[in-house]
Amino acid sequence: MAKIGVIGGGSWGTALAILLSNNNHEVDIWMRDKHQVEQIRELKENKKYLPGIIIPDRIMVTDDISRVIYNKDLLVLSVPSHAVRGTLNSFKNLIREDQVILNVAKGIENDTLLRISQIVKEILPNNKYAVLSGPSHAEEVARNMPTTVVSASTEKKTAKYIQDIFMSSYFRVYTSPDVIGVELGGSLKNVIALGAGISDGLKYGDNTKAALMTRGIIEIARLGEKMGANIATFSGLAGIGDLIVTCTSMHSRNRRAGILIGQGQSLEEAVKSIGMVVEGIKTTKSTYELAKKNNIIMPITEEIYEVLYRGKDVKNSVVNLMLRDKKHEMEDVLEEQMKDW
């Protein structure tokens, strides 16, 4: 049995806390909002983020961060990616160097363009780190629906430690050494999911969405490989697996926000309608900047950026994508292996 502190009580943090408790671990959840804490204690339910799911009495929910950190073996970071730095900085002095840090958020910091592992390394340089990612909606994990994810760490022992803690009859965990690829796959798929939602909002069909997803994973892999990821990672759970589930499910906040934008709502109206953090919005900006910095062509990302941040008409963006210069489908492969084709 491990002692685990979950930092962040949104839908994913709550679902994972229930999973870990079901695995017979001792689990505490920290939430910033005292009113939310009191409501959960009374109702035994996270009515705002995960309605309809009973939170077991054995899980302690509190707004006392020291209680959640003290004497824990593992700390699960489940705050929005843009809040990771501020959250860690606010209580870094409470964290021991022998506590493992697991990140389950998906995003890239806007100002620095750093992945979350890099932020954690800056603030907690001596702690072991892993990231958990893959096609996994909180709403389904909380209902014990079979789910498969990947635990990535630069240290095999740490990746396996996370695997052992989370594995259950309905939650299967694979391991990977590719932290860069797993973090980028989990983050960048949200950008493509916004595009898939916009396509749905415009009432385009399955053909359009299939094209967006297929060309989207190529964009993600192209940038990922340039940044040091193993390209094979993007064919796995943290790549195409997470992309599929996020682009096709109504559980996906990014897809739902995209649908509203495609239907004519402004970015602000769409975010307000969703009522929760839509990670892909900030990640679109970071990805756009990373593509420019690394000189990588990412046409879908560029068009979504233009729609979100420059008010471009979504139909014009679709026309631009369709009328781009003619290309080989596997242009990167052809350039390297079939120069004379």
N, C-alpha and C positions, 0 to 999 in steps of 0.2 A: 504494500500500500504506500503510495506517495502522498505527500502533502503539497497541495497545489493552490496557488492564488491566481484567479482570473481577473485581469485588470481591464474592466470595461464590460458593461452589462447590456449591450445591445443584443440583437437576435442571435448572432453567431456566438458571442461570449456565453450567453445563457444556454444555448443548445449544447455547446461543448462542455460546460459545467455539468449539465445533466448527464451527458455521456460519461464523463470522468467519474461522476458519483456512482453511476450504474456499474462502472468498472471497479467499484469498491475503494476509490481513492477519497481522501479527505479534501474537500473543495470549499473555498471561500470565494465570493465574487465581490469586487469593489465597483461601486457606482458613484459617480460624482453627485448626482441629484438625490438629496435626502428625501424629498417627497416620493420619488420613485422607489427608493428603498423601503419606506414605510408602507407604500401601497403593495409592494410584492410580499412583504412580511404578513400583511393582512389577508391578501387574496390568494397567496401561494401561486401567483401567475405574473409574468411580465406582460401586462396587458398592452403596453405601448408597442413593444417590439416583437413579442412572440405570444400572441393571444391564443388561448385554448390549450396551452401546455402547462401542466402542473409541475411546479418546482418542488422537489422533495424537501422535507423539513431538515434533513441532514446537511443541506447546503446552506451555509451562512452567507447572507446578503448584507452588506454594510457599506457605509460611506467613510469608514475609518481605514485609510490606506495602510497604516502601520499594522493593523490586524491581518490584512490580506497578504502582506509581504513577510511578516515575522515568521521565522522558523519553517519556511516553505522550501521544498526541494526544487520546484518548478514554478516559474511565473509565466503566465500566458498573456501576451500583449494582444488585446482585442479592442483597441480604440481605433478610430478612423486614422488612416495613414498620416493625414496632415496634423494630427494631434500627438503623434508618437514622440517627437522631440520635446515638446513642452511638458507632456505627461512624465516622461522619464526624468527630465531635468528637475521636476518638482519633488521627486522623492528618491533620486539616485543614491543619496546618502544612507537610505534605509536598506539598500540591496547589498547582500554579501556576494563576494566573488565566486563562491561555490554554488550559487543558485543558477540553474539553467534558464535561459530566456528563450521562449518560443513565440514567434510572431505569427499571427493568423490574419492580419490585415493585408490589404492589397492596394498598393499605390506607390507613387514616386514623389518625393518632396519637390514642391514647385520651385522654391528659391535656389536650392542647391543641386537639384536633379539627382539626389542620392536615393539609392534603394534603402529599405528599412534596415537591412543588415549593416549597411555602412553607417547609418545614424546610430544604431545600437553600439557599434564598434567605437564610435567617437565618444559616446557617453559612458559606456561600460566596457572598456577595452579588454578586461580580463575574464569576462563571463563567457561560458559556452553558449552558442547560439544555434537555433534551428528555425526553419520556416515550414509551416504546414499549409498545403494548398492542393487544389484539385476541384473537380465538379461536385460541389457540396452545398446545397441550400440548407440554411439553418432550419427552415420549416420542415424539411424531410428528415434531417438527422434527429431532430427533437422527437419525431414520431417513429424512430427506430427503422427507417427505410434503408435498405442496403446501400452503402455509399463507399466509394474508394478514393483515397487521397494519397499524397506523397509527402514524406518527411525528408527535408533536405538539410544537410549540414556539411561543412568542410571536414568534420570529424565523423568517421563512421560510427564510433561509439555513441555519439550524441544523437545521430539520426536514428539508430536502433533503440536508444533509450526512449525517444518519443514514440517510436513504433510500438514498443512494448506497453507503454502507458495507455495509448489510445486504442489499440486493437480490441475489437469485440466481434461478436457474432454478426453484427450488422455494420461495422465500421472497419474496413480493411485499409491498412497503411503499408505502402511500399516505401523504400528508402532510396535516396539519391545524393550524390556528392555535389550536384550542380545547383548551388544556392542562387547564382546569378540567373540561370535559366528559369528556375521555379518562381523566383520573385518577379521576373519580367513577364513571364507567361501569365501569372495570376493578375498582374497589374494591367498589362496592355490589352488583354481580352475585353476589359470593360469599355475601352474606346470603341472597339469593333461592335460590341453589344449595343452601344448608343446608336451606331449606324444601322444595325439590324432593326432596332426599334423604330428609327426614323423611317426605314423602308416599310415597316408594317403600318406606321401611321399614315403613310402615303398610299396605302392599300396596294403596294406592289406584291408580287407573289413569291412562291417558293424558289423560283429560278433566281430572283434577285438576291434573296437572303443566302442561298447556297453560294452564289458568286462572292458576296461580301465576306462570308466566313472563310471561304477557300483562299481568296486573295488576301484576306486579313491575316491569316496565320502565316502567310508568306512574308508579309510586312513585319510581323512580330519576330519571326525567325531571322530575318535579314538584319534587323537591329540587334537582336540578341546575340547573334554570332559575332557581330562587330564588337560588342561589349564584353565578349569573353565567355558566353554561354556555350554549352554543348548543343548543337543544332538538333540532335535526337530528342532532347527534352521537349521540344515543341510538338513532337508527334505523340507525346504521352499525356498523362493525366493533367499536368499543370499547363499544357499547351492546348492541343485540339480538344481534349476532354472538357476542360473548363470553358473553352470558347463555345463549344456546342451547347452546354447547359445554360450559359449566360445569354446566349443569343436567341434561345428558343423558349425559355420558360417565363411565365408571368410572375414567378417568384423574384426574378431579376429586376432590381431597382433601376439598373442602367437601361435595360430594354424598355421598361415601362416609361422611364423619362424620355427615351427616344421616341416612343410612340406618341407621347403628348406633343413633343416638338414637331414631329411629322404631321400631326393634326392641326398645327398652327399656333400652339401655345409658345410663349416666350420661355427662355431658359429659366427665368425666375419663377414663372407660373408653374412650370413643370416640376421644379424642385420643391416648391411649396405643396403641390398636389401629392408628391411622393411622401413627404413628411419625414424622411430619413436621409442620411448622407448618401449621395450618389457619387461613388468614388471616381467613376469614369470622367466626370466633368473636370476635376483638377488634373487627373492623369492625362487627359487629352492635351492640356497645355504642356505638361512635363514631357510627354512623348514627342510632341511637335518640336520642342526645343532640343531634345536629345537627338532627333533625326537630323536637324540642322547641324548640331555640334559634331555629329559623327558622319555627316555627308551621306546619309542614307535616304533613298527615295521611298516615301510612304504616302502614296496618293490618297488612300482612304482616310488616313489620319489627318492629312492636310485639309481635306474637304470638311471633315467633322469639326476641326479647329475653326475653319472659316465660318461655319454655321454657328458654333457656340460663342465664339469670341469676336466675330466681326459682322454678325447679323446677315450672313449670306443666305439667299433663298435656297431651301433644300433641293428644290427641283433643278435649279441651275447646277448644284453640286453633282447631282446624278448625271446630268448631261456632260459635265466636264469629265467625269470618270469614264463614261461610255465612249467619248470622242478623243481620249488620249491617243498619243502616237501609237501606231501598230507595234506589237511586241511578240516575241516568242513567249509561250507560257512559262517554260523553264529557262528564262533568260540567263539567270545566274549560272546554271549548270552548263548551258551551251557556251557561255563565255570561257569557262575553264576547261571543258572536256571535249567540246565539239566545235572548235573554232571554224572549221571549214564547211560546216553543214549549211 
